[in-house]
Amino acid sequence: MEEDYEEFYPDTFLYKTKYDRLNFILDDSFSYYQYTDTLKTRNVVQPDAYPIPYFERHDFGLGFERIDLRGSGVTLVRDRHNVPEDLEVFVFKAGYGNFWEIEFEQDRPDTLGNWKNGYSSGIAISKELNMAIYWMMAW
């Protein structure tokens, strides 16, 4: 069974990490980041790290917490899903810079530094759930 998992693991990658709150997690809720500290901590550059998705948006079937910001004057209700404890994240490609052909004027936090625009792609693997998630994101 272990050999089956090994074929999903990449031979080469830019970056490998366990998914936790200390990663450079990029959340596209840029316009809401100023309303809660939890959003601020997601869009913060970490040393020697590459941006990875906010996997709490993916329903792994492990339960969730409902976040309701309507009391703060923001029309936003979201579910933050629990993520498998064994989730390993591999970044294949990533780069910062504005690659958009059309001007995109979304307010982005200064905590993103050079990464206010960019792209990232990779795979996240959970052996526990027998799941692999490929992603590509551009912002």
C-alpha positions as CSV (number, residue, x, y, z in Angstrom):
1,M,0.0,0.0,0.0
2,E,2.8,2.4,0.8
3,E,4.2,2.1,-2.8
4,D,0.8,3.3,-4.1
5,Y,1.2,6.6,-2.3
6,E,4.8,7.0,-3.5
7,E,3.8,7.4,-7.1
8,F,1.8,10.5,-6.2
9,Y,4.7,12.2,-4.5
10,P,6.7,14.5,-6.8
11,D,10.3,13.9,-7.5
12,T,11.1,17.6,-7.7
13,F,9.5,20.6,-6.1
14,L,10.3,24.2,-5.0
15,Y,8.9,23.8,-1.5
16,K,7.4,21.1,0.8
17,T,5.6,21.7,4.1
18,K,3.0,20.3,6.5
19,Y,-0.1,22.5,6.3
20,D,-0.5,24.6,9.4
21,R,-1.1,28.3,10.3
22,L,2.7,29.1,10.1
23,N,2.7,28.7,6.3
24,F,2.4,31.5,3.8
25,I,-1.3,30.9,3.1
26,L,-2.8,33.0,0.4
27,D,-6.5,33.7,0.9
28,D,-8.3,35.6,-1.8
29,S,-10.6,37.4,0.7
30,F,-8.3,40.4,0.4
31,S,-11.2,42.9,0.7
32,Y,-12.2,41.4,4.1
33,Y,-8.7,41.0,5.7
34,Q,-8.9,44.1,7.8
35,Y,-12.0,42.9,9.7
36,T,-10.6,39.9,11.6
37,D,-7.1,38.9,12.8
38,T,-7.6,35.4,11.4
39,L,-7.7,36.8,7.9
40,K,-4.7,39.0,8.5
41,T,-2.5,36.1,9.5
42,R,-3.3,34.2,6.3
43,N,-1.9,36.8,3.9
44,V,1.5,37.3,5.5
45,V,4.8,36.4,3.7
46,Q,6.8,33.8,5.7
47,P,10.6,33.6,5.3
48,D,11.8,30.9,2.8
49,A,8.2,29.9,2.0
50,Y,6.0,30.0,-1.1
51,P,2.3,30.9,-1.2
52,I,-0.1,28.0,-0.8
53,P,-3.9,27.9,-0.9
54,Y,-6.2,28.4,2.0
55,F,-7.3,24.7,2.2
56,E,-9.9,25.4,4.9
57,R,-12.2,26.3,2.0
58,H,-12.1,22.6,0.9
59,D,-14.6,20.3,2.5
60,F,-12.6,17.2,3.6
61,G,-15.6,15.8,5.5
62,L,-13.9,16.5,8.8
63,G,-16.4,19.1,10.1
64,F,-16.3,22.9,10.0
65,E,-16.7,26.1,11.9
66,R,-19.1,28.8,10.6
67,I,-17.7,32.3,10.6
68,D,-20.2,35.1,10.5
69,L,-18.8,38.6,10.1
70,R,-22.2,40.3,9.7
71,G,-21.9,41.6,13.3
72,S,-18.8,43.5,12.1
73,G,-20.8,45.2,9.4
74,V,-19.4,42.9,6.7
75,T,-21.8,40.8,4.6
76,L,-19.9,37.6,4.9
77,V,-20.7,34.1,6.2
78,R,-18.1,31.4,5.5
79,D,-17.4,27.9,6.6
80,R,-13.9,27.1,7.7
81,H,-13.4,23.4,7.2
82,N,-11.1,21.2,9.3
83,V,-8.0,20.1,7.4
84,P,-6.4,16.6,7.7
85,E,-3.5,16.7,10.2
86,D,-1.3,14.8,7.8
87,L,-1.8,17.1,4.8
88,E,1.6,17.6,3.0
89,V,1.9,20.4,0.5
90,F,4.3,20.5,-2.4
91,V,4.8,23.7,-4.5
92,F,5.8,23.0,-8.1
93,K,6.0,26.5,-9.5
94,A,5.5,30.0,-8.0
95,G,6.4,33.5,-8.9
96,Y,5.5,37.1,-7.9
97,G,4.7,39.9,-10.3
98,N,1.7,41.3,-12.2
99,F,1.0,38.9,-15.1
100,W,-2.5,40.1,-15.8
101,E,-3.3,41.5,-19.3
102,I,-6.2,43.5,-17.8
103,E,-5.6,45.9,-14.9
104,F,-7.0,44.2,-11.7
105,E,-7.5,46.7,-8.9
106,Q,-8.4,44.6,-5.9
107,D,-7.2,46.0,-2.6
108,R,-4.4,43.6,-1.3
109,P,-2.8,43.8,2.1
110,D,0.7,45.3,2.4
111,T,1.7,42.1,4.3
112,L,2.0,40.3,0.9
113,G,5.0,42.4,0.0
114,N,6.3,41.4,-3.5
115,W,3.6,38.7,-3.6
116,K,0.7,41.2,-4.1
117,N,0.3,39.6,-7.5
118,G,1.6,36.2,-8.5
119,Y,0.9,32.5,-9.1
120,S,1.5,29.2,-7.4
121,S,0.8,25.6,-8.3
122,G,1.3,22.2,-6.7
123,I,-0.3,19.2,-4.9
124,A,-1.5,18.6,-1.4
125,I,-1.6,14.9,-0.2
126,S,-3.4,13.3,2.7
127,K,-2.5,9.6,3.2
128,E,-5.1,9.5,6.0
129,L,-7.9,10.4,3.6
130,N,-6.4,8.8,0.5
131,M,-6.6,12.1,-1.3
132,A,-4.5,14.3,-3.6
133,I,-5.5,17.8,-4.4
134,Y,-3.8,19.6,-7.4
135,W,-4.0,23.3,-7.5
136,M,-3.1,26.3,-9.6
137,M,-3.9,29.8,-8.4
138,A,-3.2,33.3,-9.8
139,W,-3.9,36.6,-8.0
